[in-house]
Amino acid sequence: MSNAVARHQQNLSKSQFYARYLDSVRCLGLWSQQTPLSIKVNLINNLNRPNSNEFTNPIIWSELIRKFLKHNPNRILTIEIVNVELNLRSFIQGLHEETGYDDDQIYLNDDFQQSKSILPPLLSNQLHVKKVNQLISKLKTSLVNLSAINTEPRLAIELTSANIIIAFSHYLIGEFDQALQLLDQAIFQVPESTGLDIEKYDLTLLVMGLSLKALANERIESPSPIILRAYYDAIELYDRCLNYMSIGPLDETNHELHGWAELALYRICILSQNDLSETLALEAHRRYQSRCKYWPPSFRLHKRCQIYKSFTKLLFQTARSESWKPSPNLPTNNFDPSASTSSEAKQTSSSNNLDWVAWRAELLQVERLYDVVLKIITSFPKAGSVNHMVLEFCDLIFEGWKLGGLDRDNSTQVIKMLNEAYQKTFHSQRIPRYLIYLLDFQREWTEAEAALDLYCQLFNTSRTLTVTSLQGNDTLDPSDSHSDHQARETNLDLDSDKDFIETITYASRILVKFLNNPEKALRLLERASEVMQGSKDQSLLSDSIVKSRLIAMKGIIMGGLAEDADQETRTVLHQSYLKLLIEAVELEPTSYEAFYHLSYAQAELRDIDSAIASARKAIDINPNSVVLWHLLCLLTSASKEFKLALDIADVGLATTEDEPDGEMESRTAQGSSSLESTQAPIPQVSMSLSGHNESTSEISENINQPDHSIPKLSSFNSVHLKVPVSHRSNREEPSSPSETQYDPPKPDLTYDKIEQLEATIQLKMTKNALIESIQGPEVALSDQQSLFAYFAQISPQLRSQDIPKPSLDPLTINNGVSSFGEKKGLSLSRSLSNSVKRKTRLMKSQKSASNNSINGIISNSNNQLYPLKAENVTTVSGKIGDVEAAEVIDEITSKSTRILQDMWLISAGTFRRWGKLNECKGAIQEAEILNEENPKVWIQLGLYHLSKCNLSLAIDSFTKSIRFSNNSKGHDHIPAVVHLARILKEEGSIELSESLLKNLVKYNGWDIPEVWYLLSEIFRLTHRFKLQKDYLIFSLNLEKSKPIRPLRSCLPRCL
């Protein structure tokens, strides 16, 4: 308001004072209060009068009207209007109390998708109708009389207000045409400038009139454009009133104005679902939300809840149709882009036209508002009840997270909202189910396991309670095939059998792949199998995909358990391993993951031809998966066709790099392309699923004969097996990189782009190994330059923290390090170590046994491999390494660090085989800088010392590699043990060497050809010639099918 008006308000007369008070009470909508002046008196402006107590004492409506008329005798028409509206509001209040109508909660039943909503009720009681007609007649008479004699400046305003109230009266008793006739004649206009003649409630009545016009048109079923136009006119007038009255956020003094405007906004949102495009419907919801800031915090929260739910679904619709656009009418900062900073995460669609960062930000903003409202209007449910509103919210935010491309930043917010939802729910199963997926995506696998434990507990408990309740209910038969469905429909928040089985199958992958707990995963899968067998859901029993994935996961676990099992157990596990995966492929023949796992199993069991056929089938289904091409490449190299394997690697890289999002295909996508048209020739192998089981089972049985740990080899001519690391005199293999963590296409989820990039690097590493085997180390080193360049290009997407690019080129590494322990090299190592090394272990101090002792390798009790006691082993950078027992207490080294370290170790092996030992040492130093506790660093350092004929330092390095291995059942220690055994044999410690090797073949070294070969050499030296022959033949057959790199080191057992 202007300064003149402000000064005028400081000296209000009594007429102005009571006029202002009556206006404020009407704006507040205190119609049902007996003493409106005492209600929310603090919301009415201070009067600046010396005796304010006189006016703050309770005053009933009749007294307020009397005093108003006493000091404003010319405003008789105002009082006539007030009296009519008071009576109308009284009738409405009585109707609401009689019918139990709640003007806010009733709208929770609205169906926005069908544009179905309950309109405010009308007065149908004949007594009320008669009284309303009397009020209309009286007010019309007053209008005629007063308009002839009244010269009040407000007369025109009063006449408009009176006609709106009369129209309101006609509307309430169902006389819609009469109401529209009056409203069509009214002038709905806000004054250009602020004046003393206009009051706030006059403007409120204008908004009320336009809203009534729209409501009356709805009642008589006028065309949608007419209805929507009236509602839009009401909102435009409301916006002008907000500006005219200088109304700010969270205004509590204009309840009636906000109420009628909210009604218009809400009706637009309802009607827009069918009558407008989804884009305009979305704008209607945005308009509603943008006006919410003016309303009191507790204003019509149930209706807001409905709007936020509809708003969320509209965001889904416009995203799927790619029609979403940021609102042109809203400032961009309304979207809070800081809530989502991951620009790499894209939506599952192949389209790049949508601004997904802005879309996710708007969705998250709506979800937060939705969450806040739900926390206010809902409470913890009573026993036997379910908070369906909160559960529906959980469903929507999880769906939105998937649709938005599984954005990492948004997933943190979704996890938080789901955790908080537990405060409003009771034993909900779907919330921990959603958390399992989200926490897996966030790499918080320990928390995901906790959510899994809770989920299983709730599911099992609910099943027990459900059966009990069904047995006690005469109307629900426990044997009825629909009983579970009926129980869920009554009031229980229960997951279906299918939900449980799919969740357990998915979570088992987390337990196996990331938490190394296959035993627990197998127990859960057995429970899921029991649920499936006992299910009465016919659609589930006929769902081959659910069965296939459950069976496949069982098979994968069997294969993993077989790695470390003894010979007798391993035979049984291998038979189940292959049988289950073959069954999974038969159930889901369009799943490339099923064929991948089958191929992997066949390769482990040395049926290379069948493994190649399965890998080819997987690529037929999904030619854009780099991990499938990598598997086929390795299998082809196992057939000793290195040039063909190199061609396959080139085709795979070209195909997958041209399709960066290719691996975001569906689990069951069927590819129509033919391998013959897209790749170099591949050995043609006919594939018969029935034949797989027979041939491979025979091999499995023969390879695991317990007779003196020697398999019978006469039943097969070409036995193939992979070898983790091979170091031979003619060609030293580089230390193999760590196992790739390659996420599968999760149900309804997408591949992680980081995993795809990592898989591409692994294939490039295999290609480099093939180049070296065909063309020699010099050409391989040249190829490694492109490998390092590719890593530098993609490392920003891989790294979890800032890591410098490779500081040295593999071909010029000798420029930085020229001699062992030279000052320049030490400075470089320490500088980089300070900037990139991440601590992953906390070293515990304890007393050591004698220095460089190798007697601790063998345990007297169970002949298991134990950590060696060694101290002060010198690293390549000149540091003193503490080799006391280490406990992993922090997160693993980042992927980018690990991959870069593997690349340096590959370079070190290539340099060593080329005879460039100084460059080899420099590459090892670069790898050590990144993580000196990686066992493979010490293996390469030991091989370097062997090349220098320094047995003492080599033994120290190999023993430290064993100490840094994760555990005695892992595979990182195997190469070190093999090299130690070889040294011991050559140095004359035959018995100790044999003990080490026999310990390996009993457990996870049973498929290493070098182990069998060294044992055959020991048997020759000890004159056990029959064993020597058998072991030598077996080693040769294993070597025949060894891929260029071991499968388990560069490909995941479980996708």
N, C-alpha and C positions, 0 to 999 in steps of 0.2 A: 504494500500500500504506500501511497505518497506520504511525505512528511506532514502535509497539512491534515490528512486524515488521522495520522498517528497523534498529532497534537490535539486534534478534536476529541479523540478517544480518552484523553486524560481528563476531560471535563464533561463526562456524560451526564445528561439530564436523566431524571427518573424514567421518562418515556423511552428514551434511548436505552437505558439500562434494562428495563423489562422486555423491550423489543429484542434486545440482543440475547437476553437469557432465554426467552421463548424460542428464538431461532436456534440457539445452541442445543436446547433440549430436543427439538425436533430433528436436528442434524444427527444427534446421538442415537435417535431411535428409541428413546426411553418411554415408549407408549404404554407398556404394561406396568410401569413403576408408579406406586401411589404417590411418592414424594420425589419426583424426578430431579428437583433442585439439589437434593442431598446425595444423589447418585453421581459418582465421578465428578464431584464439584471441582476437584483439582484440575480437571481437563478444560474447564471453562475459564476464559481469560480473567485475570485479576481486574477488579473494578476501580481500584485506586480511590476508594471512598473512605472517609474517616471512620464510619461505623459499619465496617464490613460484616460484623457478626449478624447484623440485622438481615443480611441477605444470604448468609450461608446456613441459617437454620432451616430445617426441613420445611418445604412448602409443597402442599399437595397440588394436583393439576388444577382443580377448580379455583384455588386461591391464586395460583400463578395467572390464570386466565383473567380473574377478576382484577388483579392489580395491573395487568397489561392493559385491559380495557379502560381502567380508571385513568391511566396516564396517557392512553392513546385512543381517545373517544372516536376519532375519525376512522379507526381501522376495524370497523365492525365485520367487514367481509373476511378479514384475516381470522377472526375468532370463529366465524361460521365454518371456514375451511378446516380449522383445527378441530372443531367439534365433530365434523363429519369424519375426518381421518381417525380421530380417537375412537369413534364408534366402530369404524371399519376394522381397525387394528384389534379392537376388543373381540369382534366377531371371529377374526382370523385366529387369534390366540385361543379362543374357546374351541374352535374347530381342531386345531393342532392338539390340544390337550385331550379332546374327546377321541381322536383317531390315533394318538400316539405318534403323530407326524413330527419328524425332526428335519428341519430345513437344510441340514448339513449331511447327516448320516444317511438319509434316504437315497442320496445320489451314489452311494457305494454300489447300488444294484444297476447302475447305468451301463449300457453296452455301447461303447463308442464305435466299435467296428460296424455295428448295425444301425448306428445313429438312433438308438432307442434310449429314451430318458423320460423320467417322470416329471411332468410339469407341476408347478405349485397347485395345490388343490383349490377348488372353488367352493363358494357357499351354496350348499344345496338345501339346507334347512329352510322350510317355507317361512318360518317365523323370521329368520334372518333376512330372507329375500324381501319380505314385506317391510321390515324396518329399513333396509337399504333403500327401497323405493321411496319411503317417506323422507329419508335424508336427502335423496336426490331432488325430490320435489321441493323441499324446503330451501335447499341451496340454490336451485334454479330461480325460485321466487325472489330470494334475496339478491341474486345477481341482477334481475330486472329492476328491482326497486332501487338498489344502491347505485347502479350505473347511471340512473337518471339524475340523482341528486349529489353524488359524491364527486368532489373536485380534487381528491387526494392525488398527489403526483404518482403514487404507486398504483393507481387504478388499473392501468393496462397490465401491469405485472400480476396484480391480484386476479384480474379476470382470467388470464392464462392459467394461473395456478388453480383457480376454481374449476375451470373446464377439465383440467387434468385429473383432479380429484373426482369429478363427476364421471369421467371416463373410467377411472379406476373402480368406481362403484358399479358401473354397468358391467365391467369385465368380471368382477367377482361374482356376479349373479348370472353370468353366462350370456349377457346381452352384448356380444362381441361387435356386431354391426354398429350399434349405437355408440359404443366406445370408439370405434374407428372413425365414425363420422365426426365426433368431437375432436379427436386427435388430428385428423386431417386438416381441420380449420385452425389449429393452434400454430403459433409461431415459436419455433425452438431456436432461440438465438441468444448468445452470450453478449452482453454489452461490450463495446469496443474498449471502454476505459472504466476504471473503478469509480463507483459513485456511492453515495450514502443511501440511495433509494433502493438498491438491490440488496437482498439478504442472501445468505448462503443456502438457506433451504429453498429459496426461489429457484436457484440453479439446480438443486437436487431434484426438484419436481420436474424440471425440463428433461433431465436424464431419465427420470422415472416414466415420463410420458412417452418418450421414444421406445423405451424397453417394453412398455405396455402395448404400444402399437405393433411391435414385432410379435409379442406373445399372442395378441388377438389374431394376427394373421396366421400364426401357427395353429390356433384353435380352429379356424375356419378352413385350414388346409389351403392357404394361398400358395401360389408358385414360390419355389425356393428363392429365386432372386429377390422377390419382394420382401420376404422374411429376412433374408441376410442383409439386404440393404438397410432395413430399419435397425437391425442390431448394429451394423457398422456405423450408422448415423449416431446411435446412442454412444458408441465408444469415442467417436470423433468429438462429440459434445463433451463427454467426460474428460477427454484430454484437455480441451479448452478450459473447462472448469478447474482442473488441477493447476493450470497456469494462472488463471484469473485469481484463484483463491490462495495462490502461493502454498499449496499443500506439499509438504515434504514427506520423506520416507517414514513408515511406521506410524502414520497418522491415526489417532484414535478419536478424533472429534467429529468425524464425518462418516459415521457408520452407515447411514442411509444412502449417501452418495455412492460409497464404495459397494454397498450391497446391490444396488440396481445395476451398477456398471459390471460387477462380477457376474450377475445373472446374464447380462448380454454377452460378455466374453465367454462364459461357459457354454451358452447355447450356440454360439458360433463354432466352438470347438466340436460340439456334438454334431451339428448339422453339416459341418465341412467334410466329415468322413465320407459321406455318400454324395453330397451335392457339389463338392469342389475337388480339384486335383489334389493329390497327396502333398504336392509342394505348397499349395495354398492352405491346406489343412495344417501343415507344419508351421506355416507363418501365423495361423490363428493361435496355435499353442504358444508360439514365441511371444505373441502379443499379450496373451493372458499372463505369461510368466513375467514379462517386463513390467506389468502394472501391479504385480504382487508386492513390489517393494513399498508401495504407498499404503498398504493395508496393515492393520494391527497384527502382531505376531500370531495370535490365536484365531485369526479370522478365517472361517470356513475351511478348516484344514482337511476335512474328509473330501470335500470337492477338489481341493488342491491335490490330494493324493490320487484321485481319479485322473486329473489332468496330467500329472507326472507319469502315471502309468501309460496313458494314451500317448503322451509326448514321446516316451521311450520307444514304444512300438512304432510310431511314425518315423522316428529316426532309423529304426531297423528297415522299414519299408523303403524309405528314400535312399538308403545306402544300397540295398539290394538292387533297386532299379536305377541306381547311379544318377538320381535326380536331385540329390541333396546339394544345396548351396548355402553358404553362410548368409545369414539374413542381411539384406541391404538396409533394413531399417534399424538395425541394432549396431552399436559400436563393436568393433572387433575385440576390444578388451573384455567384453562380456563372456567370451569363450574361454578365458583363462588358459592361454596356450601353454603356460608354464606347467600345467598339470600333465602334459604329455610331451616329452622332449625327444622321444625315440623316433627319429624320422625314417629310420631304416625299416621299421616294422610296417608292412603293408597288409592290406586286406586280402582275403583269400581269393577274391576275384582277380582276373588278369588285367582289369582295367586300371589305368593310371590317371583317369580323368578326375577322380574324386580327391578332394583335399582331406585325406584321412586323418591327418594330425588335428585339423580343426574339427572334424566330425567327432573324433574321440574326445576332444576337449569339451564340446557341447554335450555329448552324451554323459560324460563324467559329471559335468555341472548339474545336469538334470537328475542324475542318480543321487548325487549328494543331497539335493533338495528333497527328493523323494525319501531318502533315508531319514533326514531330520524330521519330516512330517510323520513318518511311521513311528518313530521313537516317541512322539508326543501322543498320538491318537491310539496307540496300541499298548497293551500290557501283557505281562507273562500269562499264558493261558492257564485256565483251571485244569485240574486232572481230568483226563479224557477228552480234552479239547485241543484244537489245533489253531495256531495263529496263521490262517491262510493268507492274510495280506502280506505278512513278512515273508512267507515261503514263496509267494508269487513274485515278490521283489527280488528274492535270491535267484529265482529262475531267470528273471529279466537281466539282472546285472551279469550273470554268467553267460547268457546268450549274447549280450552286448560285447563282452570281452572277446568271445570267439569271433564274432562278426567284425570287430575292429582290428583283426589281425594279431590277436594275442600280444598286445603291446605290453612291454615289461613294466613301464611306469604305471599304466592303468591297472595292471594286475595287482600291484601293491595296494592300491586303493580298494580294489574289489575284495582282496583278502581281508583287509581291515573291516570292510562293511559286513562281510560274511561272519567274521568272528564276533562282531558286535550284535549281529542278528541272533546269536545264541542267547542273548539276554532277553529276547522276546519270544523264544520258542522252547519247546519241551521235547527233548529226545528226537530232534529232527535228524533224519538219515541223509537227506539230500545235501545239507550244508557240508558235512564232512566229505561227502562224495565230491562236491564241487571243489573243496579245498585240496583234495588229493591231486586233481588236475592242475590247479593253479600253483600249488607249491612245487609240483614237479617242474612246471614251466619256469619257476623262479629258481630252480636248482636247490631248493630247500628240502632235501630228501628226508632228512631226519624228522622235520615237521610233517612232511607228507606221510611218513610211516606212523606218526602219532595220530594223524587224522584217520589213517587206515585202521588202526587198532580201535579207535572210537567207533568208526563206521561198522566194523565187524561185530563189535560188542552190542551196538544198538540193533543191528539187524537180527542177530541171533536171539537177543532178549525179546524183541518184538514178535518174532516167530513163535516163541514159547507162549507169550501172552495172548497172541492172536488165536492160537489153537485152543487155549483154555477158554477164551471168551466165546469162541464159536461153539465149543462143546456145551457151554452154559446158555446158549441162545437157541431157542426152538426154531427160530425163523431162518437161521443160518446153519447149513449142514457142512461140517468140516470136510466131508468127502466130495462136496459139490465142486465142480471145476471152476465155478465163478465165486467161490467163497472168499478167496483172497481179494478179488476185485471188489466185492461187496464191502469187505471190511475196510478197504482203503476209502471207498466212497462214503462210508458212514461218517467217520471223523478222524481216522488215523493217518498220520504222516508216515506211510510205509513205502519203501522202495519195492518195486516189482522184482520178480525172480530175474528177469532180464537185466534190470539195472544192476543188481548185485553181481551177477556173473560178469557183466562187462566191466564193472569197476574192479573186481578182483583180478580179472585178466590183465587189465591195464596196470594196476598197482603192483602186480607180480613182476612186471618188467622193471619197475623202480627198485624193488628188492633185489632182483638179480643183477641188474646192470650197474646200479649206483651204490647199493648198500651191501652187496656181497653177502646176501642172506638167502640163498636158494632154498634152504631147508624150510624156512618160514613160508616162502612163496609156494612151495610144493604143498604144504599143509593147507594153505588158503585155497589153492586150486582144487585140492581134493574136496574141500567143503563146497566150493562152487559146483563141482561135479555132482555132489550129493543133492544140492538144491535143484540142479537141472533134471536129474533122474527122478526126483520126487515132485517136480512141478506138474501142475495140471493145466498149465497154459499151453494150449495146442500150438499157438503161433510161435512160442519159444521152442517147443520141441521140434518144430519143423524149420527152425531158423538155422540153416547150415553155416552161415557166417559166424554166428556166436559160438557154435560148436567148434568150428574150425580154429578160431583164435584161442579158445580155451585149450584145445588139444595141442595146438602148436606151441603155446607157452609151456605146457607140460613137457613137451619134447625138448624144447630149448633147455629147460632146467635139467633134464636127464643128461643131456650132452655136457652141460657144465659140470655136473656132479661127477661124470665119468672121468673128467680130466685128472682129478686128484684121488680117485678111488683105487682100491687094490684090484688085483687082476680078476678075482672071482666076481666082485661087485661090478666091475667095469663091464664085464661081458653082458650081464643082465641089463645094465643101464644103456649100453649101446644098442641092444636089441629093441628096448622100449623107445629109445631116442629116434631111431629110424622109422619104426612102425608108426609112432604118433605123428611124425611130420609127413609121412606119406598119406596118412588118413586126413590130415589137415588140408593137404593139396587136393585130395579127391573131393572134400567138402566145399572148398572155395577155390576152384580152378582159375579164377580171375584175379587172384591176389598175388602180386609179385613178391610181397614179403614171405608168403608161404613157400614159394619156389626158391627164394633166396635161402631161407633157413634149411630147406631140404638139400639144396646144393651144398651148403656149408657142411651139413652132416655127412653127405656122401663123400665129400672131399676128406673129411676127418677119418672116415672109414675106408679111404683109399680106393673108392670106386670113382675114379676121375672121369671116365667117359660119361657115366650117368650124371655126375655133378655138372659137367659141361652142358649136357642136355637140359638140365633143370635151370641152369643159369641163363641159357639161351631163351628158355620159355619166359623167365622173369623179365628179360629185356624186351621180348615181344610184347609183354603186357605194359611195361613202362620203360621206353627207351631213353627217358630223360633222367634216369637215376644213375648218378656217377658211381655209387657204391656197387651197383649191379655190374657195370662195365669193369670195375676194378676186380670183382670176384671172377668174372670170365677171363680177364687178363691173367690173373694168378693161376687159374686152373689150366689155361693154355700153356703157361710156362712150366707147370708141373708135368705136362706132356713133352717137355723139352723142345717145344716149337717156339723159340724165343723171338724169331722175327715176326711170326704171326701174332704172338702176344704183344709185341711192340706196335704192330698195326692196330690191334684192338684197343690198346691204350690211347693211341692217337685219335681213333674214331670216337671213343668214349669221351675224351676231353673236348673234342670239337662239338659233339652232339650236346653235351651238358653245358658247356660254356656258352653256346648259342642260345640256350634256354635257361637263363638264370633262375627262373622260378619253376622250372620243370618238375622239381621234386615236391612241389606242393600239390601234386595230383591226388586224386582220391585213392583210398586203399584198394579199391576194386576197379580202377580205371583199366579199360581194355585198349591196348594199342593195336592199331591196324597195320602199322608199318612192318615191313619184313626186314629181317637182319640182312638178308642177301643184298638188299638194295641200299643199305646204309653203312655197311662195314666191309672190311676185308674178309675173304673166305674164312669160315670157321669149320673145324672138323665136324662133319655131319654125324650125329649119333642118334639113333632111334631111341626113344624114351618110352618105356613101359613101366607103369607104376607097380604092377604086380611083379615085374622082374627085379625091380630095385630091392624089394624086401628080401627076396630069396638070395640074390647074389651078395648083397652087402652083409646080411646076417651071417652067411657062411664065412665071409672074410672076418667079421667081428668075432665069431667063435674061434676061428683059427688063430687070430692074432693074440687072443687072451688065454691060451692054454696055460695052466699053472705049473706044468711039468718043468721044474728047474728054471722057471721064468723064460722058457724058450718056446715061441710059437711054432706050430707045425706049418711049414711053408710049402709043402708039396701040393696043396690043393689050389694054389693060385700061381699064375706065372708072372703077373705084373702087379706087385703090391706097391701102393703109393702112400706116402705119408709126408706131412709137412715137418719142417725142422725150425725151431725158433731162431737160432743163430748158428751159422756154420763158419768156422775159421779153418780153412785148409791151406796147405802150403802153396798150392798153385793159384789160389784166388781167395783173398780174405773178404768175407762179407761184412758190410758195415753194421754197426749196432742198430737194431730195428727200433723204430719209433714206438711210442706207447700206443695202446689200443685206442682207436678212434671212438669217441662218444657220439654215436650217430643216432639221433632220435628217430623213431618210427613215425609214420603218419598217424598220429593219435586219432581216436574216434572223433570225427568232426573237427579235428584240429589240423594245423599246418606243420610242415617241416620247419625246423629252425634253420634259418639262413646260415648261421655260423657253422652248424654241423655240415651243411652242404659244402661250404668253403673248405672246411677241414678235410672232408672226404676227397675233394679235388686235389688238395695238396698231397694227400696220401697216394693217390693215383699217379701224380707227377713224380713222387719219390720212387714208386715201382717202375715207372718208365725209365727213370735215370738208372736204376739197377739193371734193367734190360739193355740199355745202351752200353753200359760198361761191360756186360757179359758178351755183347756182340762186337763192339768196336773198341773196347779198351778204356782204361781209366782216364786217359787224356781227353777223349771225346766226352766222357761222362762229366768231367770237371767243367767243360765248356757248357754243357747242358745245365749244370748246377747254377750257372750264372742266371739263366732265365728263371730257375726255381726260386732263387733268392729275390729276384726282381718281382716275381709274382707275389711272394710273401709280403714284400714291402708295400705292394699295391693293396692287398686285402687285410693287412694286419690291423688297421684301425677298426675293422668290423670284428676281428677275432679277439683282440685283447680286452681283458676286463679291467686293466689299468694301463696307464701310459708306459710303453716299453720302447726304447730306442730301436730304430732300424738296425740291421746288421752293420756293425762298425767296420767290418773288413770284407773284401771280396774274396771268395775262396781261392781264386787264382793268384791273388797278390797278398795273401796272408803273411808270407815270409817277410814282407816289408815292415810289418809291425812287430814281429817276434823273431829274433835271429838266433838266440841261444837260450838254453834252459836256465830260467831264473834271471834273465837279463833285466836290468832296471826298467827299461822301456816297457817290456812285457808286464812286469809286476805293476807298474803304474796304470797301464791300461786295464788290467784285470781288476784292480781295486777300485778304479774310477767307475767302471761299468757296474761292478758288483754293488756299489753304494746306490746306484740309480735304478737298477732293475731287479735286484734279487728280492724275492719274497720269502719270508721265513715260513717254513711248513712243518718244522719239527722243533721240539724243545728237548735239548740234550740233557739227560740225567747223568749225574756224576756218580761213578761207583769205581771201586778198585778193580784193576784188570789183572789178568793172569800174565804169564811171562810174555815178553814182546815177541811178535811175529809167530806165535804158537799156532799150529794148525791142528793140534790134538783136540781142540774144542769142536771140530766139525762133526765128529761122530758122537752120538749119545749112547752111553753104555746100556741104557734101559730099553730104548725102543728103536735105536738105529736111525733116528730122524736127524735131519740136518739142523744144526744149531749154529747160532752166530759165533763167529770167530773172535777171539780176544786179540786185538792188535791195537797199537798206539802209535802216534806220531808218524802217520803215513804222509809222505810229502806229496802235495798236489802239484799239478803242472804249473800253477802260478806261484809256487814257492811257499804256500801257506802250510801251517801245521794243522792237520785234520784230526778232530776228536772223534774217535770211533766208539765211544761208549754207547750203551743202549739208547735208542731213540724212540720216542713216543709221538705218534702223529696227533697233534692237538689243534691244528689250524687247517684252513682250507688248502686244497691241493694247488700246485702251481698252475697259473693261468694257461689256457690253451695256446695262446700265442707264444708264450715262453717255452712251453713244451715242444711245440712244433719247430720253433726256431732252433732249439737245442738238438732235436733229432736231425735237422738239416746239417748242423755243424758236425754232428757225429758221422753222418753219411760222408761228408767231405773229408773228415779225418780218415775214415776207412779207405776212401778212394786215394787220397794222398799216400797212405801207407802202402797200398798195393802197387802204386806207381813208383815207390821208392823215395818219395819226397818227405823225409821224416821231419824236417824242420817245419814245413807247412802242416804236416799232420799234427805236430805238437801245438801249433798255433790254433788250429781248428778245435782241438780238445780243450784248449784254454778258453776259447770263446764259449764252448758248451758249458764248461765248469762255472764260468761267470754267472750264467743264467740260473744254475741250480747244481751246486757241487754234491748234493745228496742223491742225485740220480744214479742208480747202480750202473747204468749203461756208460756213463762217463768213465767210471773206473775200469770197466771192461776194455774200453778203447785205450785207456791209459796203460793197462796191463799189456795189451797187444803191442802198443808202442814200445814199451820196455822190452818185450820179447824180441821185437825187431832190432833193438839195440843190444840184444844178448845180455840183458840185465835181469837175471832170474829172480834175484832178491826183491827188487822193486816191483817186478811183475806179480810175484806172489802177494806182496803187500797190497797191490791194487786190486787183485782178484778177491782177496779176503775182505777188503773194505767194500767191494761191490756186494758181497754176500751180506755184509752187515747192513747195508743200506736197502736191501731188498725188503719189500713190504712185510712179507711173512714167509715161512718155510714152505707154504703151499702155493706160492706164486710162481711165476715163470722167469722173473727178472734174474734170479740167482742161478738158473740152469747153465747159461754160457760160462759164468765164472767157475762153477763147479767142474764143468767139462774141461776147461783149460787147466784148472788146478790138478785134476786127475791126470791129465796128459803130462804135465810137468813132473808130478810125483812118479808116474810110471817111468819116465825117462831118467829120473834121478834115482830110481831103484826102490822107491817105496811102493812096492807092488800091492801089498795087502791093503794099505790105506787107500790107494787109488781104486782098487776093486770095491772096497766098502762104499766109497763115495758114489761110484757108478751104479752099483746094485741098488743103493738107496734111491737113485733117480728112477731106474726102470720099474721099481715097485710102485711108484706113484706118478707124479706129473712129468717125468722124463721118459715115460714108456714109449713115446713115439719119436725119439730123437735118434737119427741114424748114427751120429757120431758116438753116442753112448754105447750102442751095440758094437760098433767097430772097435772102440777102445777096449771093450770087454773081450772081444775076440782076440785082440793083440795080447791082452793079459793071459788069456787061456793058452795062447801059443807059447808065451814065455814060461808058463807053468806046466806045459806039456799036457794040457787037456784038449786034445786035438779035435775030438768030436764036437765038444761045445764050441771050439773055435770055428769050425766049419759052419755049424748052424747059425751062430751069431753073425758070422761074416756074410752069409747068404741073406739073412734077414736084414742086416744093415744095408746091403746092396739094393734089395727090393724097396726098402724105405727111401733110399736116396733117389731111386728112379722117379718117384712121384713127388719129390720135394719142389714146391714152387719157389720162384726167385726170391720171394720174401715170405715169411711164415704168415699164415692166415690170421692167427690170433693176435699178431702184433700190429696189423694194419687194417683189419676188418673187424667189425663188431660181431660177436656171436649172436647177439640179440639186437635187432633193429629197434 
